[in-house]
Amino acid sequence: MRFRVFAFVFASMLLAGLAPVAAQIPSIPQGWQLERAVLVVRHGVYAPVESLDDLDKRAATPWPNWPAAPGALTQRGAELMREMGGYYRALYGELGLIEADVCPAAGSVAAWADVDERTRASAQALLTGLYPRCNLVSHAQADLATPDPLFNPQPSASCPMDPASNKTAILARIGGDFSSVLREYGPQLTAMQTTLCPPALQGSRAQCGLSAAVPSIEARPAGRLEMKGSIAIGAAASEFFLMESAQGLPADQVAWGRLPSDAALGNVLEIRRLRLDLMEKTMPVAQQKGSNLLAQIATTLQDGHNFPGAPAIREPVRLALLVGYDSNIANIAGLLDLAWKIPGLPPNDPSPGGALAFELLRNRQSGEHQVRLAYYAQTLDQLRQAARLDLARPPGMVAVSLPGCSDPAQGGACTLQRFMALASSKLEPGCVTVKSVGKTAK
């Protein structure tokens, strides 16, 4: 493989006057090289899954029409994903992981996406942005009608995903019922009610605004749980206010102009963050839904040949993209107790196009391997402006500490052996179908 000469890119970036967030990711230590990166990526900006008729029932003013089918990636969403792909080429090319100026060796850059259109289209847009002239193709399982066990695992005899016990675990985190949560998030819920249904327009819809019923958690097919009530409605609405902003709608059209600032949008997005935290990060839910994906991350770090869709050739994958949903990132964050913050967005937000990166470093002399984590995502303003990205104008990015593993003396990294042991301790073995590999990175 032909690489550009290695450079301590972050030092030069700081000299170029980058935003402080970029400085939070340390440079590659002297004598080490970046050997592999596995990124868990959320799909890009998409049209509401629900029909506009269903959305309009809860709002005093009709929602805007979207330039894409329900649940599909928008053209703007694809553009933003291509921009992130171009940035990854600049970043990882400069760090010597992948080629920066020519097409990569076959199989060294690969993307595996879930079966939905928006995930498959996002993966393809990332690869196109990475290498516009190289005709790289993303992959997904052949049967698009069957859930992919990496992104959407189903109940099994060894992984039953019992709704009753999972519901108990979720409610135990909030004192047994929603009363304390409703008090704590009262200001956000009030702001959402006013946004959906301003006092002057409250008589325009019979069900205008948030549900007055007490929030609940209900069982659904395939071992799933669904939150109902005001928090669920507020979370869905805030998600699409975020999509409106990222889609580039004028400020007076985002949430009908009723959220006058990014701070106001961030305030109601806390409802979405709450729902995601409860429904996706609660143990054992995170174990049941995230163990297989975490196992895939770990095995790919160990052996670059162990990646779905990778060709059966000698060259291992160096940049591996797993493109799914905010729930997938939340599951992994819940399993490993991860935290991050991107400007303009709530803490730990798996924003459109954002990626949780697992980066494998190797000591050139000793052969020792270390793993470090980072989160990469366009800031809210970059999403809104469809900003160009390059080394001088990076997206939001921050080093992510791995509790119980990160070593400050090693720039926040931990040994591969320790990472594997920690990951293994978090998994529910009965929920893992990914084949294990040896302990030596390849």
N, C-alpha and C positions, 0 to 999 in steps of 0.2 A: 504494500500500500504506500502511496506517496502522500506524505503529510507536510504541512508547512512547518518551518522551524519553530520549535516550542518557545513560547514567550510568556512571561508573567503578566498575563493580560490585565488582571484587575489592578495591578499597580499603575499601568499606563492609563487605564480607564479613569482612575482617580485623578491622575494628573490632568486628564482632559476635562475635569470638572463635572463628573457624574453626580447624580443625586445621592444622598447619604445611604439610601436603601441598598445600593449596589455594593457598598463597602462592607456590608454585613456578611458577604460570602468571602471567606479567605482565599488567597491565591493557593495554587498547588505548591506544596513544600518543595524545597530544593532536594533533588535526588529522587523525587517521586514522579510518576506519570499517571494520567487518567487512562484507565484501561477499558472501562465499560460504564454505560449509564442506562438505567431502566427508568422510564418516565411513565407514571400513571396520570393520564391526561383526561380532563373533562372535555366533552364535546363543546362546540362553539355556540354562538347565539342562535336561538331557534324560535320558531313560532309557537304560541301556546298550544299545548296538547289538547286542551278543552276547546269545544266549539265556541264561537263568539256568542251564540245564543245562550249557552250555559254560563259564560262569563258575565254576560249582561244582566243576568238575574240578580246579581249581588251589587251592581253598580248603578248609581243614579244617572250616569252618562255612558253611552255606548263605548265599548273599547274600540280602539282603532283597528282597521283591517291590516293584516300582515301579508307581506309579499312572498309567502311560502305556505305550503300545506301544513295543517296542524301537526306539530311535533317535528317538522323538518328543519334542517339547517338553512338559514337564510343566505342569500348571496353575500350580504355583509358579514355574516358569521364565517363563511368560507374565506373571505378576504382577510379577516382578522387571524384566522388559523394559518393562512399562508404567511402572514407577517411574522407570526411566532416561529414557523418553520425556518424562515430566512434567518431569524435571530439565532436559532439553535445551530445552524450551519456556521454562522460567524463565531459564535461562542465556542462550540466544541471543535470547530476547525482550528481556531487559534490555540486551543488547548491541546491539539494533537490527537484528539480522539477519532475524528473523521476527516476526510478530505475537505478542504475549504474551497478549492478552485476547480476540481475535476469531479467526474462522477465517482461515487464510492464503489469499492469492490462489491461484487454480487453478494448479497446476504448480510453485509456489514451494517446496513441501516434498514430496519424493518418495522412495520406497524401491524398490530393485530387489534381489530375493533370489534365491539359488540355488534349484534345483528341489526339494530335499528338504523334507519337511514341517516339520522343526524350523527351517529357515531362513525359509521362507515365514511360518510362524506367529510367529516372532520379529519379523520385519519388520512384520507387521500389529499385533502388540502394541506395538511402538515407536510407530507412528503413532497408535494408539488412546490411548496414554499422552500423546503430544504434544498431541493435540486430541480429547478424549473425545467431544465433541458435533458433530464436523465430518465424520464418515463418510469419512475419508481411506482410500484403498485402496492396499495395496502391490501391486507387480507382479513377475512373473517371466516367463520365456519361455513361450510357449504349449505347447510340447512338453515335458512334464515327464519324459518317458522318455529324453530326449537330454541329455547333459552341457552345461551352460552354459559357453561358452568363457571367460567372465570368471573363474569360480570353479573350473572343472575343465577346463582346456584339454586337448585330445587331440593325440597326435602327428600331424604332417603332413610333407609333403615338405620344407617350409622349416623345420620345427621337429620333428626326428625323435625327440627325447627318448630317446636311445640308453641302454638300461639298463646296458650294460657300462661305458661311459665314465662314466656318472653314479655307478655303484658305485665305480669307481676314484677318482673325485673325493672321495667321502665317506670312503673308507678312507684316502686320503692325508692327511686332516685329523687322523687319530688314529694315524699311524705305520704304516699298512698293515694292521693287524688290531686286535682289540678288547682286547688284553692290557693296554695302558696304561689304557684306560677302565675296565676291570674292577677294576684296582687303585685308581684314583682314586675310583670310586664304590662301592667295596667296602662302606663303612659303610651307605650308603643301600640297597644291595641286600640286605645282611644284615638291616637293619631291615624291609625289605619281606618277606623270607622269613619272619621271625619273626611278622609281622603276618598273613600269609596262612596260615601253618602253625606255630603255637606248638609248641615241642618236645614238650609233653605230648600233642599231637594229631597229630603227624606221621604216624602209622600209619593215619590215617582215610581217606586217599586215596592211590591208587597214584601219581599225579602231583602230589602236594601241593606247592604252592609254586612257586618259579621253576624253569625248566628248567636241567638240569645241562649241557646241550649248549652248546658255544661259540656266542655270538651270531653271526648271519650276516645278509647282505642278499641277498634273492632277487628275481629278475625276476618281474613280474606282467603281465597283459595291459595294453594301451594305454600301453606305455612306463613303467609304474609300477614302483617298487621297494618291497619290504616287508621290514622288519626282523623277524627271528625270534630267539627265545631269551629269556634272562633279562631283558634291558633292555626288550624289547618287552612282555613279560608284566608287568613292574613298572610300565612307563609306563601301560599300560591300567588296571591295578588302581589306581594312584594317581589317575588321571583320575576314576574312579568314586568313590573316597573323597572327592575334592573335590566331586563332584556330590551325594554323600550329605550333606555338610556344608551345601552351598548349598541343598539341598532342605529343610533345616531339621530333619533327623533329630536326635534327642537325642544328646549326646556319647557316651553309652554304646552307641549303635548305629552311629556312624560308624566304619568299619573294625572293627566288632564291639567297640568300646571299647578297642581295643589301641593306639591312638595317643592318648596321654593329654593332648596339648596341640596348639596350633596350630603350635608349633615342630616337633613330631614329624610332623605332617602335611606341613608345608613341607619337611621333610627328605626324605621319600619322593617328594614332588612334583619333587624335583630329577631323578629318573629320567625323568619325563615331559618335563621341560625339555631334558634331554640328547637324548632321541629326536627331539623336535621340532627342535632345533637341527641335528642331523646330517641328518635326512631332508628338511627343508624350507628351511633357510637356506644349505645348501652350494651354491656356484656350481659348475656351471651349473644345478642343479635349480631354484634360486630364479628364475633367468632364464627358464627354460622354463615354469614354473608361475605366475610372478608378473608377467611383462612385460606381458601383456595388461591385467591389472588396474591396474598402475601407469600404463599408457598411458591407461586410462579415467579414472583420478584426475586426471591431468595435463590431459587435454582438457576435463574438466568444470570444472576450475579456470579454464581459459582462456575457456570459453564455456559458460554455464549452460544453453544449449539442447542441448548435447551430453551427454545423460544417457539411458540406456536406459529406455524406458517413459515418458519425459516427453512431455506432450501438445504438439502442434504449435501452440503459441500464442506470443504475443509475450513473455509473462512468463518469464524464465529461472529455473531452479531456484536456490534460495538455500541450502537445507539438503538435501543429497543423501546418502542412506543406502544403502550397498552391504553387504548382509547375507549373510555366508558363514560361514567356519570359522576355527578357530585356525590352520590351515595357510595360509590366505590372508594373515592378518596376519603370520605368520612369514615367508612368501615376501617380502612387502614390506619387513619389517624386515631380512631378509637382503640384499636388493638395496641398501638405503639405509644399512645399518649403524646401525640405530636401537636405542636402549636406554631402558628405563623401569623403574620399581619402584612397585607398589601395595602398601600395607600388608597384611600377612598372606599375601602370595603371593610366589613366587620371582621373581627379576629377569626381566624381559622376558616374563612370562607372559601369553598371550592368554586371559584368564579369561572365564568365561561372561558374555555381555552386554557385554564390554569393547569399546572402540572406539578405533582409531587415527584421529585427526582431522587433516585438512589444511585450514587456515583461511587464506582469502585476504583481505588487508587492502588498502584503497585510500586514498591520500593525497587528501584533499578538494580541495586546491589544485592540486597538480601532476599528479594522476591516476596517479602511480606505484603499482605493485602489489607487495606483498610476501606471502610465504607463511611461515606458522609451523605447527609440529606440536605436538600434545598427545595424551596418552593418558587416556581416561576409563573408569573401571570401578568398580563397587562393591567395597569392601574385603571381605575374607573375613568379617569380623564383620557387615558390612551385608548380605551375601548370606545369611548364616545367620539373621539376625534379621528379614529382609525389611524393613529399615529404611526409613522415610519419607525422601524426599530433597527438598530445596529449596535456595534460596540460602544459608540459614543452616545447613543440614545437607547439604553436598555429598557426592557420591561421592568416591572416591579419584581424584585427577587430578594430572597432572604435565606440565610442558613437556618436549618431546622434542627434543633437539638433532639437527640434520641435519649430519653431518660433511661438511666441504668446502663448506658453504653457510651455516650459521647465523652471524649477526653479533651478538656480545654487545652492541655499541653500539645495535643495533636490537631489543633484547629477544629475541634468538635467532632473529629472522626473517631471510629472505634475499629478494632480489628475485625476482619471478616469472620474469624472463628467466634468471637464474642457476639457479633451481629447474628450469625446463624443460630447460636444457642438462645439468644433473646427472642428471635423470631419464632423458633420452635416452641419456646415456653408459652407464647401467646396463642398459638394455633389450637384449634379443636381438631385432633387427628381424624376423627370420623367424618369431618366435612372437607377433607383434602383428597382430591383425585389426581392432582399433579404428581408426576413421578419424581422421586427424589434423585439427587445426583451425589457425587462424591464431595469431599471436603476441599478439594483443590480447585482454585479458579483456573479456567482455561480460556 
